[in-house]
Amino acid sequence: MKSNDMLKRILAVAGMIAVVLAVYLLWARPLQLRWGATDEEVQRPMPGDGLNTNPTFLATRAITIEGTPEEIWPWLMQMGYTRAGFYGYGILENLGSPSAGRILPQFQDFQVGDEVPIRPAGSMVFDAIAPNQYLIWGDDASYGSYTWALYPFDGTRTRLVLRIRSSHRWMHPGMLALDLFTEFTDHLAIRKILQGVKGRVEGNIQPMSDVNIEFFVYLGALIVFIWATISVLRLPLTWGSWLVGLAGGLTWLVAWYSPVSIWIGAGLSFLIVWAVRVEFRDRKRTQANEYQLTKPRTPKKR
């Protein structure tokens, strides 16, 4: 009996995750793959497109910066792990150190073929460098490329467009975790990098404390979803517990991928926590009532 009940819960969780993934694929993924980019920018051919002609992950993101290509270029050249950082979530990207807030001359004179450190155990190379126009990061295996391109918008503004072309390596178990990490979190990292470049060029760098708070809000949304999913396995299977778990997944998608304030995502996450606690409380009440009904009654002594 217990095994049948657990099987039902597992199937319920599988169905719930399938719904969340369907919403991700149909709604969230198309949004995150083109964050900030116009239709023209998404369809425009860019340098580096030939490095991976059949990508399974193709993203074009963009941002408008109050500055000229000449003012933006040095910030792009010096990016890298243990160099200037990536101007994003330093708690993950640069050993917890804040990214550079100024131009670093020692990281400006790179040549094609030079290494670009991306993480402690991985790097790419400069595949092409066209000063004040574009630079391309590529890898030796041709699995992916990053093209950073500058397009003057008017006399004072420039569009910074980043195109990522990469291929998932599902048949390489050692790369599976990295591919999944890229698929679901790349959007958050790249969006913050673009915003970080913009803030530095415009002289409006976001305080690291605010950046860290933002990071933990996003992390919290994911943790709440995982907790709500586990709760479906632990609680008696009801429509209420299943819907709470599903709401946790949808809240995660809204917090990570929709164009709303992070505090809306945080508020929704707190609601899910409250709903799960209510489900646990109701479960305890039900168990207590059942125990009272089934508890043997002791005959009264006369």
C-alpha positions in Angstrom: 0.0 0.0 0.0 2.8 2.4 0.9 4.7 1.6 -2.2 1.7 2.3 -4.4 1.2 5.6 -2.5 4.9 6.6 -3.1 4.6 5.6 -6.8 1.6 8.0 -7.1 3.6 10.8 -5.5 6.6 10.2 -7.8 4.3 10.3 -10.9 2.7 13.4 -9.6 6.1 15.1 -9.2 7.1 13.9 -12.7 3.9 15.5 -14.1 4.5 18.7 -12.2 8.0 19.0 -13.5 6.8 18.2 -17.0 4.4 21.2 -16.8 7.1 23.5 -15.5 9.5 22.4 -18.3 6.8 22.9 -20.9 6.2 26.5 -19.7 10.0 27.0 -19.7 10.4 25.8 -23.3 7.3 27.5 -24.7 7.5 30.8 -22.8 10.6 31.4 -20.7 13.3 30.1 -23.0 12.3 32.2 -26.1 12.3 35.3 -23.9 15.7 34.6 -22.3 17.4 33.8 -25.5 16.7 37.3 -26.9 16.7 39.5 -23.8 16.9 43.1 -24.8 17.4 42.4 -28.5 15.2 43.7 -31.3 13.9 41.5 -34.2 16.5 43.0 -36.5 19.4 42.2 -34.1 18.2 38.6 -33.6 18.1 38.1 -37.4 21.2 40.1 -38.3 24.3 38.0 -39.4 27.2 38.6 -37.0 30.9 37.9 -37.0 31.5 34.4 -35.6 28.3 32.8 -36.9 30.4 30.4 -38.9 32.2 29.0 -35.9 29.2 26.9 -35.0 26.7 26.6 -37.8 24.3 24.2 -36.1 24.0 25.3 -32.5 21.5 23.9 -30.0 21.8 27.0 -27.9 21.6 30.2 -29.9 21.1 33.4 -27.9 21.2 37.1 -28.9 21.1 39.6 -26.1 21.6 43.4 -26.2 21.6 46.6 -24.2 21.8 50.3 -25.0 24.7 52.2 -23.4 25.2 55.9 -23.1 28.7 55.9 -24.6 30.7 55.5 -27.8 32.2 52.2 -29.0 35.7 53.6 -28.1 34.5 54.2 -24.5 33.0 50.7 -24.2 35.7 48.7 -25.9 38.3 48.6 -23.1 35.7 47.2 -20.7 35.2 44.3 -23.0 38.8 43.6 -23.7 39.7 43.2 -20.0 37.0 40.8 -19.0 38.0 37.4 -17.7 38.3 35.3 -14.6 41.0 36.7 -12.3 41.3 39.7 -14.7 38.7 42.4 -14.5 36.0 39.9 -13.7 32.7 39.9 -15.7 30.9 42.8 -14.0 28.1 40.4 -12.9 27.7 38.2 -9.9 31.2 38.3 -8.5 30.2 35.9 -5.8 30.3 33.2 -8.5 32.4 34.7 -11.3 35.6 36.0 -9.8 36.3 34.1 -6.5 33.9 36.4 -4.7 35.9 39.5 -5.5 34.2 42.5 -7.0 34.8 43.1 -10.7 37.0 46.0 -11.7 35.5 49.5 -11.6 38.2 51.1 -13.8 40.1 50.4 -17.0 43.1 48.0 -16.4 45.9 48.8 -18.9 47.6 45.4 -18.3 44.6 43.7 -19.8 44.2 45.7 -23.0 46.7 44.4 -25.5 45.6 40.9 -26.3 46.0 39.2 -29.7 44.1 36.6 -31.6 44.8 33.2 -30.0 45.4 34.5 -26.5 43.5 32.8 -23.7 40.4 34.2 -22.1 40.0 32.6 -18.6 36.3 31.9 -18.0 36.4 29.9 -14.8 39.0 28.1 -12.6 39.2 25.0 -14.8 38.1 26.4 -18.2 39.0 29.0 -20.8 38.3 30.2 -24.3 40.5 32.1 -26.7 40.3 35.3 -28.7 39.1 34.1 -32.1 38.9 37.6 -33.6 39.5 41.1 -32.5 38.3 44.2 -34.4 39.0 47.2 -32.2 35.9 49.2 -31.3 33.7 46.9 -33.5 33.7 43.3 -32.2 35.6 40.6 -30.5 35.0 36.9 -30.5 35.7 34.3 -27.9 35.9 30.8 -29.2 37.0 27.3 -28.1 39.3 24.8 -29.7 36.5 22.2 -30.1 34.1 24.6 -31.9 31.4 23.8 -29.4 30.7 27.5 -28.8 31.5 31.1 -29.5 30.7 34.5 -27.9 30.5 37.5 -30.2 30.6 40.9 -28.5 29.7 43.5 -31.1 29.3 47.3 -30.9 26.8 49.1 -33.1 26.6 52.9 -32.9 23.0 53.9 -32.2 23.3 57.7 -32.6 26.0 60.2 -31.7 26.1 59.3 -28.0 24.6 55.9 -27.6 25.8 52.4 -28.7 24.1 49.0 -28.8 26.2 46.2 -27.2 25.0 43.0 -28.7 26.2 39.6 -27.5 25.5 36.4 -29.5 26.2 33.0 -28.1 26.3 29.9 -30.3 27.0 26.6 -28.5 26.1 23.0 -28.7 24.9 20.8 -25.9 27.0 17.7 -25.3 24.4 15.3 -24.0 26.5 12.3 -24.9 29.4 13.5 -22.7 28.3 12.8 -19.1 31.2 14.9 -17.8 29.7 18.0 -19.5 26.1 17.4 -18.7 26.1 19.4 -15.5 27.8 22.4 -17.3 25.3 22.2 -20.2 22.3 22.2 -17.8 23.8 25.0 -15.9 24.3 27.0 -19.1 20.8 26.3 -20.3 19.0 27.5 -17.2 21.3 30.1 -15.6 23.2 31.6 -18.6 20.4 34.2 -19.0 20.9 35.6 -15.5 24.6 35.8 -15.8 24.7 37.4 -19.2 22.0 39.9 -18.4 24.0 41.0 -15.4 27.2 41.3 -17.4 25.6 43.5 -20.0 24.1 45.7 -17.2 27.5 45.7 -15.5 29.3 47.0 -18.7 26.6 49.6 -19.1 26.9 50.8 -15.4 30.7 51.1 -15.7 30.7 53.0 -19.0 28.0 55.4 -17.6 29.6 55.8 -14.2 26.8 54.1 -12.3 28.2 50.9 -10.8 25.8 48.9 -8.8 27.0 48.4 -5.2 28.3 44.8 -4.6 25.9 44.4 -1.7 22.9 45.1 -3.9 24.3 42.6 -6.5 24.7 39.9 -3.8 21.1 40.5 -2.5 19.8 40.1 -6.1 21.8 36.8 -6.4 20.4 35.4 -3.2 16.9 36.3 -4.2 17.3 34.3 -7.4 18.9 31.5 -5.5 16.0 31.6 -3.0 13.4 31.2 -5.7 15.1 28.0 -6.9 15.5 26.6 -3.4 11.8 27.3 -2.7 10.9 25.4 -5.9 13.0 22.4 -4.9 11.5 22.5 -1.4 8.0 22.6 -2.7 8.7 19.7 -5.0 10.1 17.6 -2.1 7.0 18.5 -0.1 4.8 16.9 -2.7 6.7 13.7 -2.0 6.4 14.0 1.7 2.8 15.3 2.1 -0.3 13.2 1.4 -1.1 13.5 -2.3 -3.9 16.0 -2.7 -4.7 18.6 -5.4 -3.7 21.2 -2.9 -0.2 19.9 -2.3 0.3 19.3 -6.0 -0.8 22.8 -7.0 1.5 24.3 -4.3 4.4 22.4 -5.9 3.4 23.5 -9.3 3.1 27.1 -8.1 6.6 26.9 -6.7 7.9 25.9 -10.2 6.0 28.7 -11.9 7.2 31.2 -9.3 10.8 30.2 -10.1 10.2 30.8 -13.8 8.6 34.2 -13.1 11.5 35.2 -10.7 14.2 34.2 -13.2 12.8 34.9 -16.6 10.0 37.4 -16.6 10.7 41.2 -16.9 9.5 42.0 -13.4 11.2 43.3 -10.3 13.1 40.8 -8.3 11.1 41.7 -5.3 7.9 40.5 -7.0 9.7 37.1 -7.4 10.8 37.3 -3.8 7.2 38.0 -2.7 5.8 35.1 -4.7 8.5 32.8 -3.2 7.4 33.8 0.4 3.8 33.0 -0.6 4.9 29.5 -1.7 6.7 29.0 1.6 3.6 30.1 3.5 1.4 27.7 1.4 3.7 24.7 2.0 3.7 25.5 5.8 -0.1 25.6 5.7 -0.2 22.2 4.0 2.1 20.7 6.6 0.0 22.2 9.4 -3.2 20.8 7.9 -1.5 17.4 7.6 -0.7 17.4 11.3 -4.2 18.4 12.2 -5.6 15.6 10.0 -3.2 13.0 11.6 -4.1 14.2 15.1 -7.9 13.9 14.3 -7.4 10.4 12.8 -5.4 9.4 15.9 -8.2 10.6 18.2 -10.8 8.7 16.2 -8.8 5.4 16.2 -7.3 5.6 19.7 -8.7 2.8 21.9 -11.0 4.1 24.5 -10.2 3.0 28.1 -13.4 2.0 29.9 -14.3 4.3 32.8 -13.8 2.8 36.3 -16.8 2.7 38.5 
